[in-house]
Amino acid sequence: MTFTKVMKHGPGLKWPIPANRIENLRPNTPVKGLEVVVLRMYPQRMIVSPSYTGPVAAGCGRDETGLVGLVFWADQINQVSVGDVVRINSGWCRSRDGALVVSTGKHGTLSIVRRFDA
């Protein structure tokens, strides 16, 4: 089992190094530079909450080390297609029903690294 390395910032402070491979993801940790192939996207649905109102879609992706759930927000839903390689920066990893889920959250970014050519 591989564990996330820890960086030290100042006396006695330790922060987790952001994961950039699925095997290194841990719940409630930052995600930086994670590249995955989008295997599936589920239909979008509308969410109404105090912090966000708009469309959201679930999906799943993989790299050479494993599978992870994905959450796509608003414009991301129409940007991404099944088969695309996407990079998530400044995102977060959460655990939902025992499975890891990655999202850009409010401040992260999602970029297309490579498009799937049908």
C-alpha positions in Angstrom: 0.0 0.0 0.0 1.4 3.4 -0.9 0.9 6.4 1.3 1.0 10.1 0.4 4.2 11.8 1.4 4.2 14.6 3.8 5.8 18.0 3.3 6.9 20.2 6.3 6.0 23.9 6.3 7.5 25.7 9.3 8.1 24.3 12.7 5.9 21.3 13.4 3.5 21.8 10.5 2.9 18.9 8.1 0.8 19.1 5.0 -0.1 16.3 2.6 1.5 16.4 -0.8 -1.3 16.7 -3.4 -1.9 13.4 -5.2 -1.2 13.1 -8.9 -2.0 9.3 -9.3 -5.2 7.5 -8.3 -3.3 5.0 -6.1 -2.1 8.0 -4.0 -5.5 9.6 -3.5 -6.8 9.8 0.1 -10.2 11.2 1.3 -10.2 14.8 2.3 -6.9 15.6 0.6 -5.9 18.0 -2.2 -5.6 16.8 -5.8 -3.1 18.5 -8.1 -2.1 17.4 -11.6 -4.2 14.2 -11.7 -4.7 13.0 -15.2 -7.3 10.4 -16.0 -9.1 9.0 -19.0 -12.9 9.6 -18.8 -14.5 6.2 -19.1 -18.1 7.1 -18.4 -20.3 10.2 -17.9 -23.8 10.0 -16.4 -26.7 12.3 -17.4 -26.5 15.7 -15.8 -28.9 16.7 -13.0 -29.7 20.0 -11.3 -28.6 20.8 -7.8 -30.0 23.6 -5.6 -28.0 24.2 -2.4 -26.9 27.3 -0.4 -23.4 27.1 -2.0 -24.2 26.1 -5.6 -27.2 26.0 -7.9 -26.8 24.5 -11.4 -26.0 21.3 -13.3 -23.8 18.6 -12.1 -22.8 15.2 -13.7 -21.1 12.2 -12.3 -18.6 10.1 -14.2 -15.7 7.7 -13.7 -12.1 7.8 -14.9 -8.9 5.8 -14.7 -5.2 5.9 -14.9 -2.7 3.1 -14.9 -3.1 2.7 -11.1 -6.9 2.5 -10.7 -10.4 3.9 -11.0 -11.9 7.0 -9.5 -15.3 8.7 -9.5 -15.5 12.2 -11.1 -17.8 15.1 -10.6 -18.3 17.6 -13.4 -19.8 21.1 -12.7 -21.6 23.5 -15.1 -19.5 24.2 -18.2 -17.3 21.2 -17.5 -20.2 18.9 -18.5 -20.2 20.1 -22.1 -16.4 20.4 -22.4 -15.6 16.7 -21.6 -16.5 13.6 -23.6 -16.0 9.9 -22.9 -12.4 9.0 -23.9 -10.9 12.4 -23.2 -7.8 12.6 -21.0 -8.4 15.4 -18.4 -6.2 17.0 -15.8 -7.6 18.2 -12.5 -5.6 20.9 -10.7 -6.4 22.3 -7.2 -9.2 19.9 -6.7 -10.3 17.7 -3.8 -10.7 14.0 -3.2 -13.7 12.8 -1.1 -15.0 9.4 -0.1 -18.6 8.6 -1.0 -20.1 5.2 0.0 -16.5 3.8 0.3 -15.4 4.9 -3.1 -13.0 7.8 -3.9 -14.5 10.8 -5.8 -12.5 13.7 -7.3 -13.8 17.1 -8.1 -12.4 20.5 -9.0 -14.6 22.1 -6.3 -15.0 25.8 -6.3 -11.4 26.9 -6.9 -9.9 24.1 -9.0 -9.6 23.8 -12.7 -10.2 21.0 -15.3 -8.4 21.0 -18.6 -8.5 18.7 -21.6 -5.1 17.1 -22.1 -6.1 15.0 -25.1 -9.3 14.6 -27.0 -10.7 11.2 -28.0 -10.7 10.9 -31.8 -13.6 8.7 -32.9 
